[in-house]
Amino acid sequence: MTLREICETLEVSRRAIQGYENAGLVKATGRNKYGHLLYDDKAKERIAKIRFYQQLGLSIADITSIIDAPNQVVRNVLEQQVQKLVKEQMKMDDLIKEANQIIDRLKNENDK
């Protein structure tokens, strides 16, 4: 696949993939006759994994440390990140609840 196809398929920007390349996380597997970068299925899967890790909130440095690590290391990092996300979600739920209470109170004040 070309860089453009990878970007469209995985919904990731060219700049992001260039950042992954600069960090040594992925590299093109070749070039086509027009000089466009090509990526094989293994590189595509790796880019998808990197993107997923980023969506979980891991930094490029974190990803660099786990991308080729043994499964146990990856599992530990992911478990810690999930715990962090659960705490953040609980905080967000509390904020949403509080905001809704304020909205309701403001509605009631306007009705008077």
C-alpha positions as CSV (number, residue, x, y, z in Angstrom):
1,M,0.0,0.0,0.0
2,T,1.1,3.5,-0.6
3,L,1.5,6.1,2.1
4,R,-1.7,7.7,0.9
5,E,-3.6,4.4,1.1
6,I,-2.3,3.7,4.5
7,C,-3.4,7.2,5.7
8,E,-6.9,6.8,4.3
9,T,-7.4,3.2,5.4
10,L,-6.2,3.7,9.0
11,E,-7.4,7.4,9.3
12,V,-4.0,8.6,10.3
13,S,-2.1,11.6,8.9
14,R,1.0,11.6,6.8
15,R,2.7,13.7,9.5
16,A,1.8,11.1,12.2
17,I,3.4,8.3,10.1
18,Q,6.4,10.5,9.5
19,G,6.7,10.9,13.2
20,Y,6.5,7.2,13.7
21,E,9.3,6.8,11.2
22,N,11.4,9.5,12.9
23,A,10.9,7.7,16.2
24,G,12.1,4.4,14.6
25,L,8.7,2.7,15.1
26,V,8.0,1.9,11.5
27,K,9.6,2.3,8.1
28,A,8.5,2.0,4.5
29,T,9.1,-1.3,2.9
30,G,9.8,0.1,-0.5
31,R,8.9,2.5,-3.3
32,N,6.7,2.1,-6.3
33,K,7.8,3.1,-9.9
34,Y,6.6,6.7,-9.1
35,G,8.7,7.0,-6.0
36,H,5.8,6.8,-3.6
37,L,6.5,5.0,-0.3
38,L,5.1,1.6,0.1
39,Y,4.1,-0.3,3.2
40,D,3.5,-4.0,3.5
41,D,0.8,-5.7,5.6
42,K,3.2,-6.0,8.6
43,A,3.9,-2.3,8.5
44,K,0.2,-1.5,8.2
45,E,-0.6,-3.6,11.3
46,R,2.3,-1.9,13.1
47,I,1.0,1.5,12.3
48,A,-2.5,0.5,13.4
49,K,-1.1,-0.8,16.7
50,I,0.8,2.4,17.2
51,R,-2.3,4.5,16.5
52,F,-4.3,2.4,18.9
53,Y,-1.7,2.9,21.7
54,Q,-1.8,6.6,21.0
55,Q,-5.6,6.6,21.3
56,L,-5.2,5.0,24.7
57,G,-3.1,7.9,25.7
58,L,0.4,6.4,25.5
59,S,3.2,8.7,24.3
60,I,5.5,7.9,21.5
61,A,8.2,7.3,24.1
62,D,5.9,4.8,25.9
63,I,5.1,3.1,22.6
64,T,8.7,2.9,21.6
65,S,9.4,1.0,24.8
66,I,6.6,-1.5,24.4
67,I,6.2,-2.0,20.6
68,D,8.6,-4.9,20.4
69,A,8.5,-5.9,24.1
70,P,7.4,-9.3,25.4
71,N,3.7,-9.7,25.8
72,Q,3.9,-9.5,29.6
73,V,5.5,-6.1,29.4
74,V,2.9,-4.8,27.0
75,R,0.1,-6.3,29.1
76,N,1.4,-4.6,32.2
77,V,1.6,-1.2,30.5
78,L,-1.9,-1.6,29.0
79,E,-3.4,-2.7,32.3
80,Q,-1.9,0.4,34.0
81,Q,-3.2,2.6,31.2
82,V,-6.7,1.1,31.4
83,Q,-6.7,1.8,35.2
84,K,-5.7,5.4,34.5
85,L,-8.4,5.8,31.8
86,V,-11.1,4.3,34.2
87,K,-10.1,6.9,36.8
88,E,-10.3,9.7,34.2
89,Q,-13.7,8.4,33.0
90,M,-15.0,8.4,36.6
91,K,-13.9,12.0,37.0
92,M,-15.6,12.9,33.7
93,D,-18.8,11.2,34.8
94,D,-18.8,13.2,38.0
95,L,-18.2,16.4,36.0
96,I,-21.0,15.6,33.6
97,K,-23.3,14.9,36.5
98,E,-22.4,18.1,38.3
99,A,-22.8,20.1,35.0
100,N,-26.2,18.6,34.4
101,Q,-27.3,19.5,38.0
102,I,-26.3,23.1,37.3
103,I,-28.1,23.1,34.0
104,D,-31.3,21.8,35.7
105,R,-31.0,24.4,38.5
106,L,-30.5,27.1,35.9
107,K,-33.6,25.9,34.0
108,N,-35.6,25.9,37.1
109,E,-34.5,29.5,38.0
110,N,-35.5,30.7,34.5
111,D,-38.9,29.1,34.9
112,K,-39.7,31.2,38.0
